[in-house]
């Protein structure tokens, strides 16, 4: 079987759906299947096509500008001509790739499954997923309505999906998994002292500030413990500042983003990991920790209790309150018999999520959906989607292209016309500035407000490398971040990410 996975970002980026896709993909390749991945080209220096662990990865620009939609046609047409899929599975529904996946599936007569992951669907307890959902309003909901099957990575995400799109109810659950042995057999991370680990994206909803405050309360009572924080995000600078204000610089270490092998070693070496989330779609890191023999302390929110399968193999707390976190850390550290019970039960419970069990269910789902997908039409919901579909099929089959420009002109969003009011000094940042401003226009932001923020960006980033600002603005457009403080935080985050990527490149 030829399987095409579609996700918003992929390796060497880590920390999302890319790691489970890589692991299950390797398993399928070993079984003789042909596995491909279609993803966004981020960072942009990454090759358009490469082999990673036996999976063929195809990277495309995630289009915002009309000119970028035209650029999307050729690589998708080439993929379908050379590697027409038997099944398409979208994991992580970020604009506009679910629509591209639907086009690929219908053009190939293959079924398409769309699995909702964390931050893909609005969540009343966390404003950030709502921003992401709104940026994809033109593509994601309509693509989901036309998929052969829509599932969610947890029961909580299934509930949220049914709230957002009631016509899809009931929404089934397709768990994502792990390679249990990969974590169980990892070599422990060397650190001179015992440490508590937080392996999280550094966003407000992850509650790392609560953990730092809890550690401040614990520090005098547990002087032998350090706190290691692995991950990055828009909140990093605030968290570093909080650590300094609490006098914890000598005890708290920020490691930054880590690849999966380093994450496995960190989990194997940790005294425990703490997941103090305010909201969480699934929380697969908890299962990875259990497989690594690392005791888990986590909040009872979202899909966390589902993946942990109750409190037999983890210490669950009702809220990410610093006092409650501190009490949990102290108990797990001081009560050795309790700690050993958590480790033993957690290791066994985590086996339920091993790909040796979940992978076969994925293949069965693809095969069951295949007969009904043959010959199913696309049913485009907009002229743009119809244009994309017709151009992809025409180029695949050697036919003439259709005209994109008329569609954008009819919308009043022809590229140069939409960008005309922007401050020239802002557009000088290049494609990132153009993408950010155009995305703001498409999102309905007032021109006067966009111009104010654009000028503020020019003043705020006057000393920053233009390449970093360009990349940060490009990504801010993807995530619907149009206020100066959001763009500034994102620029700092992306500057670190890009510096690391370019260092590897050199």
N, C-alpha and C positions, 0 to 999 in steps of 0.2 A: 504494500500500500504506500502511496505517496501522500504524505501528510504535510500541510502547510500551517504552521503556527504564526499568528499575527499578534504582536505586542508593541507597546509604545516605545520601549527601549530594550536593548539587549546587551549581552556581554560585549565588551569588558565592563559595562555598567553593571552594578550589582544592587541587591537589596529589594527587588520586587519580584514580578512574575518570571523574570528572565532565568533565575536559578532553577526553579521547578521545571521550566520548559527545557533547559539544558539537561537536567538529570533524566527526565522521562524520555527526551529525545535520544539521548545516548542509549538508553535501554531499547528503544524501538529500532535504532540503527543496528544494534547488536543482534536483533531478531530478524534482520534482513529488510526492514522498511527503509524508505527513502524520505528523509525528514528535512524540510526547509523552514526557514524563519524569515518573515517579512517584518521589518521594523524601521523606526526612524533613524536617520543618520545623525547620531549625536554621540560624542563631539564630531564636528564635520570633517576632521582629518581622517576619520576611519574609512577604510576602503568600502566601495559600493558593494562588493561581493567578497566573501571569504569563507573558508571552512573553519569551524570551531567545534572540536570534539566530534567530528564526523557529521555535523549538521551544516548545511549550506545556508549562510546568512546573506540576505539581500537587504540592503539599506537604501532608503529613499528619503528625499526631503519631505518633511511633514508640511504640506502646503497651507499657506495663508494668503499670499499674494496670488492674483490671477496668473501671473507668469509661472508661478511654482506649480499650479495645477496642470499647466501644459507640460511642464518638465516631468510630472509624475507618470505620464502616459507610457513613455517608452520603456522604463524599467519594469513596469507591471506587465505590459504586453510581452516583453521578452521572457519574463518569468512564466507566463501562461503558455507561450509557444514552446519553450524548452522543457518545462517541468509542470505540466498541467496537473493540479492536485486531485486526489481522490476524496480528500476530506480537508476542510478548512476549520481551524479552531482559533478563535480570538480569545485571548486571556488578558484582560486589562483593556477597557473600552475607552480609549482616548482618541479624540478627533484627529483626523478624519478616517483613520485606518479601519474602523468597523465597516464603513461604507466601501472602502477599497476591497476589504475581505469579501463582502457580499458580491461585489462585481466579479471578483476572481472566481468565487464559487459558482455563480450563475453562468458565467462564461465557460466554465469547465464541466457543468453538470454535476457538481459535487455538493454535498451537504455542508452547511456552515453552522457551527456551534459558537455561541457567544457566552463567555463566562464572566460574570461581574466580580471584580476584585475590589480591594480596599481603595477608597477615594474615587471609585467610578460612578457612584450613585449618591444623590443628596442624602445627608444624614442630619436630622434635627439637632444632634448633639455636637456637631462639628461643622463650622461654616465653610471650611476649605473645599470639601468635595462638591459643594454646591457651585463654587466658582468654576471648578473643572467641568462640571456637568453643563453649565451655561455656555462655556466656550465651544462645546460640542453639540449645541442644540440643533444645528442644521443637519447633522449627520448621525449622531449616535442613537437617539430614540427611534428614528425611522428605520435605521438598519436593524436594530433589535427587534422591531415589530415584524420584520421580514425574514429573520433568521429561521433556520429549521428547528433550532432548539436554543432557548435562553436558560442558562443555569447561573447559579451564584456559588462562590467559594465557601459560603457558610450559610446557616439558617438565618442569621441576622441580616446578612446581605440580601438573601432571598426576600426577607420581609421588607427591607427598604426598597428593593426593586419593584415589588408588588405595589408599594405605596406610590412610587414615581410613575409606574406604568401599569395601572390596574388591569388593563386588558390582557396582560401576560400572566396573570395569576391563575393557578398556583405556579410559582417558580421553583424548579427543582434545585438540588444541591450537587455540585461536582467539586469534591474536595481536591485541593492541590497537595502534593506529597513531598517526600524527602527520600534521599538515599540514606537509610538508617546506618549502614556500615560506614559511610563516609564520615559521619559525625562520631560514631562510637569508637572508631579506630584512629581518630585524629591525634596528632602529637600535641600535648598540652603547651599552651603559650608560656614562655618563660618570663616570670615576673618575680622580683626579689621578695615580695610580700604577698600574703593572701589578698585576694581582691574580689569585690562585688563588680559585676559587669552589667552595663546597659548597652545593648546592641540595637540601636534605634535610629530612625530618621529624626533629625532634630527639628521637629515642628511642635507647635503649641499643644496639639492633641496628644502627643506622646508622653506628656507629663514629666519630662526629665527635670524640670525646675523643682517639682515636688520631691523627687528623689534626692537632689542635691541638698535641699533643706532638711530632709530626713537624715542624710548623712552628716550634716552639720550637728544635728542633735545627738547623733550616735558617736561622733568622733572622740569625745572624751572617754566614753565608756568602752569603746572598741578601738584602742589606739593601734592595734596590729593590722587593721584592715585598710586597704586603699579602695578607691572607686575608679574604674576605667570606663570611659564613655566612648564607644566606637560608633561612628556614623557622622553624617553631616546634614546640614539643612539651614533654613533661613533663621533659625533661633540660635545658632551656634554662638554668635557674638554676645547675645544676651546671657546665655548660659555661662560663658567664660567670665563675663563681667560679674554675674552673681557669685560664681565660685570665688573670685577675688575678694568681693565684698564680705563674704563669710569667712575669709581667712583660710580657705581650703586648698590653696594652690599646691601645697606640698603633698596633699593626699588625693587629689583628683587629677586625672590625666585624660585629656582629650586626644584620642588616637586618630580621628578622622574616618573617612570612608575606607572600608576594608573589603577585599575580595572574599569569596566564599571559603577558600582554604584557610585564610587568616581568621575568619569568623568562627570556623569549626575549632581551630586551635584555642581561640579565646574562650569559647564555651567549655572546652575540655579542661582548661586550666582554672576556671573560675570557681570560687567558693559558692557562688549562686549568681543568678541573673534576675534582675528586677524589671518588670514590664508594667509601669504605672500609668497605662493609657487612660485617657478620658474617653476615647472612642477608638474602636479597632474592628476592622472588617473580619479578619480571621486571626492573625497573629501566629503565622507559621514558625516564627523564631522560637516560640515556646516549645514546639515539637522538636525542633532542631536541638534545643537545649536539653530536653529530656533524653534524646538519643545519645547526646554527648555525656550523659551522666552528671548534668549540672542542675542543681535544684532550682525550681522556678517559683518566683513570687510574682503574682499578676493580679490585676483588677478583674472583677466580674463584669466586663462590658463586652458588647458586640459578640464576635465569634470566639473570644478567648476561651471561655469555658467549654465550648464545643470541641475545639482542637485539643484542649487539655483533658477532655473527657471527665470533668468533675475535679474534685479536690483530693483524690486518692494519690495522685502523683505530682501534686503542686500545692503550694500554699496560696490560696486565693484570698484577696481582701476586697471589701465592699466598695471602697472608694480610694482614689489616689491621694489620701490625706497624709501629710508628712509624718504625723504621729503614728498612724496605722502602718505605714511603710517601715518606719524605724522599729516598731515592735516586731514586725514580721522578720526583718533582717536579723534582729537580735536573737529571736527564737531559733531560726534556722541555723545560725552560726553557733549558738551555745548548746543546743539540744542535739547531740550527735546521733542518738538512736532515731530521733525524728528525721533528721537529715538523711540518714542512710535509708530509711523507709521511703522517703520521697524519691531518692535516686533510683532505688530498685523498681518501684512501681512506675516511675516515669519512663525508664528505659523500656519496660515491657509495653506500656500503653502506646509509646511512640511507634511501635512496629505496625500498628494499624494504618499508619500513613506512609508506610514504605511503598515505593513505586512497584515493587514486586506484587503488591496487592491491588493498588489503584490503577496501574498501567493497563491491565487487561480490560478493566471496565471502560476505559477510554476507547480502546479499539472496538469493543462490542458496541458502544454508542455510535461510533462512526459508521460501522457496518450496518447497523439497524436503520440509520437514517438515509443511507445511500440510495436505495431504490426510489424513494419518493422524490428525491432531489433531481433526478435525471429529467431534463427538459423543463424544469421550473423556470418561469420568466423572472426577470429582475424586478419589474414593477417600480420603475424609478419615481421618486416623490418630488423631484425638482428638475429643472432644466439642466442644472449643473451636473447632477448625478447622471442624468441621461447622456449628457455630453461626454463625461468621463467614460461611461460604459461604451458608448459608440466609438470613441476614439481608441480605447484599449482594444476592443474587438477588431476594429479596422486595421490598426497597426499590426496586431497579431496575425491577421489574415492577409496583410499586404494591400489593404484598401486605402482610399483617400481619407484624410482627417476631416473632422467637423470643425466649425469655427467657434472658438471659446470667446473671442472678444465681444461678439454680439450679446452673449448672455450677461457679461459683466456690465456692458453699457446699458442694457435694459434694466438692470438693478440699480443704476445710478452709482455703481461702485467700480467703474473703470479705474484701473490702478493709478494712473497719473492724476486723474480728476479727484480721486479720493485723497491723494497725498498733497494736493495743491495748497491747502491751508497750512500745512505743517511748517514750523520754523526751519529755514534752510540749514542752520547750524546743527539741528537735531538730525535731519536726514543725512548729514555728512557722516554719521556713524556707519552708514552703509545699509546692508540688507536687514540687519537687526532693527535699526531705527524704522525702516520702511515697514517691516512686519509688525512691529509694535503699534505704530500709528494706524496702519490699515486695520489691524485687528480691533483697535478701539473704535474705529468708524463702523465696522461691521457689527460690533457689540452695542452700538447705539450711544456711545459716550459723546457728550457734548463737545463740539469742536473747541470751544473756548477753554474747557477744562483740560482737554487733551493737550492743547498748546501750552497751558500753564505748567502742566506736569513735564512736558517735553523741555521747556526752558529751565525748569528746576533741575532736571536730569543733567542738562548741559553744564549748569553751574556746579552741581554736586560731583560730577564725574570728570571735572576739567583736568585732573592730574592722573586719572586712571588710564591704563593702556586701552587704546581704541578697540583693539581686538577683543578684549575682555568685555567692554561695554556692549559692543556689537553682539557678542554671543549671549550676554545676559539679557539684553532687550529681546532678542529672538526667542529665548526660552520663556521670558515673562509674558510674551504675547501668547505662547502656547497654553499657559496656565491661567490666563485671564487676570494678570496682575497689572493694574493700571494706575495705582497710587504710588507716589514717590517713595514712601517708606517701604512698600512691598518691593518695588523695583530695586531700591538700594540694598535691601537685605538679600534679594536674589542675586544682585551683582556681586556682593561679597562671597556668597555661596558658590556661584559659578566661577569666580576668579580662582578659588581654591581648587575646584574640580578641574578646570582647564589647565591650571599650572601643573597639576599632577599628570594629566593626560599628555600635555606637551613634553613634560620631562621624560615620560616613557617613550614618546615618539622620537625624541632626540637620542 
